[in-house]
């Protein structure tokens, strides 16, 4: 009978350990999901910031390119006029 009790106690201990393992896995899954959600939020924020930066760059180019072209044309005009 003592062997039966010992085997039963070992089985109960194994069951408790398995239950703890499952609980730890559930906690880890929840933690990974939380991290993935935060990462997704950061990625979306980064994409939004990049879109803003590209829009500002495009505006700057739309303003600066005509100025640069006019300035180069003026420099060319001055060089050929006095050359």
N, C-alpha and C positions, 0 to 999 in steps of 0.2 A: 504494500500500500504506500510506503514511503517513496518508492520509485515513481509511482503514479502521481503522487502529489508534487514531487520534484519536476517531473515532466510537465505537469499542468502549470506549475509556476513558471517554468522556462517558456512555455508557449504563451502565457500571459505577458511575460516580459517582452518576448518577440513582438507580440501584438502591440504593446505600448510603444515600443521603439518604431515600429512601422507607422503607427499613428502619428508619432512625433515627426517622422520623416515626411509624411504626407502634409502635415501642417506647415513644416518648413518650406516644402515645395510650393504650397499655396501662397505663402508669404512672398517667396521669391518671384512667383509669377505676377503677383500684384505689384511688386516693386518694379519689375521689368516693364509692365504695362504703364505704370506711372512715368517711368523714365522715357518710354517711347512717346507718351503723350507730350511730355515737356520738350523732347527733341523735335517732335512734329511742330509744336508751337514756335520753337526757335527757328526752324527751317522756314516756316511761313512768314515770320517776322523778317528774316533775312531776305527772302524773295521780295517782300514788299519794299524793303529799303533799297534793294538793287533796282527795282522798277523806278523808284523815286530818283535814284542817282542817274539812271540812264535818261530819264526825262529831263533832268536838269542839264545833263551833258548835251543832249540834243538841242535844248534851247540855247545853250551857250554857243554851240557850233552854228546855229542859225543866225545868231547875232554877230559872232566873230568872223565867220567866213567872208561875208560881204565886205566887212571892214578891211580884212587882210587883202582881199582882191583889189579893192579900191586903192589901198596903200601901195601895193606892188605896182599897180597901173600908174599911179602918180610918180613913184620912183622911176619907173621906166620912161615916163614922159619927160621928167626932169633930166634924165641921163641923155636921151636923144635930142632934147631941145638945146642943151648946152654942149653937146658933144660934137 
